[in-house]
Amino acid sequence: MPSISTGRMIDNGSDPVKGRVVWMPAKSIWITIMTTIAMVGGPLTFSWSAVTVFVLSTAITICLGHSVGMHRLLIHRSFSAPIWLEHLLVYLGTLVGMAGPFGMIYAHDIRDWAQRQRDCHDLYAHRRSFFVDAFWQMHCAVALDRPPRFVLEERERGDRFYRLLEATWMAQQIPLGLLLFTLGGLPWLVWGIAVRISVSLTGHWLVGHFAHRDGHQGWSVDDVAVQGYNLPRFGLVTFGESFHGNHHAFPESARLGIEPGQLDLGWHFIRLLAGLGLASAIKLPHTIVQRKGLKRIEISEEAGGAHPVAQH
């Protein structure tokens, strides 16, 4: 049975299961260095001003950069923005220290493509144990025997700014690091770069690990290898990204916290942009094409909230 093509991932006799996990030296060394500096240097350079820099810089790069800029805008095109603003948000997303814009698109799309098939490799499904999954996700990648063909749109491929970020995404920490060191010395440098990056990358993996294994599920999708789950308690600190079950249900929606009480700061920022005339063509669950096999799930009160009841 042929695999499903998904946007930029084109079926080419592809197999989402067969492949080997390979160590990625640059990726592994990068996160190891950042984590080591954070664990050793963080306590040695602790100050409340450094912690404040860490909190603010993490919020800006993860929320505005990764969640809104990289994920909702660049990858899913869930809304439109002026090109200067798009570039700024994607630049902030690059500062998270995960990858450049093209690398982020590919990493997202290959996982999304694999999870939409009837079965996929354990790495894409987060099936392995906690520590094995941690090593795989942050230090390795899957080399599929027959991968799909990745086709990046000309809009991104031809953008000179994105090509620059892709070629220099690690080095983009240098200007910020120099600024932090000038303003606050070594504590600001350590907490604003190494601690921020290590916490952001580890936190990104943690959300992916748990949000693909179990949790609240308001929606399900038939005939796919992996379901998404919501982690409601972490909505605030993830800026809405922990509502991953909603995202699996409505991938193109600019709003991830779609249920009552689900706090989605990324969505509130997009609403702010719209109010300022800087965001348009905003996609929401009721305005996009529904996924094939999507089902609503409600919690049965008679079962004490323990068992979901599917609604077709």
Secondary structure, DSSP 4 states (H G I P E B T S, - for coil): -PPPPBTTEE-SS--SS-EEEEE-HHHHHHHHHHHHHHHHHHHHT--HHHHHHHHHHHHIIIIIIIIIIIIIIIIT--SB--HHHHHHHHHHHHTTSS--HHHHHHHHHHHHHHHTSSS--HHHHT-S-HHHHHHHHHHEEEEESSPPEE---HHHHT-HHHHHHHHHTTTTHHHHHHHHHHHHHHHHHIIIIIIHHHHHHHHHHHHHHHHTTSSB-SEEETT-S----B-GGGTTTTTTTTBHHHHHH-TT-S-S--STT---HHHHHHHHHHHTT--BS---GGGSPPPTTEEEEEE-TTTTT-SEEEE-
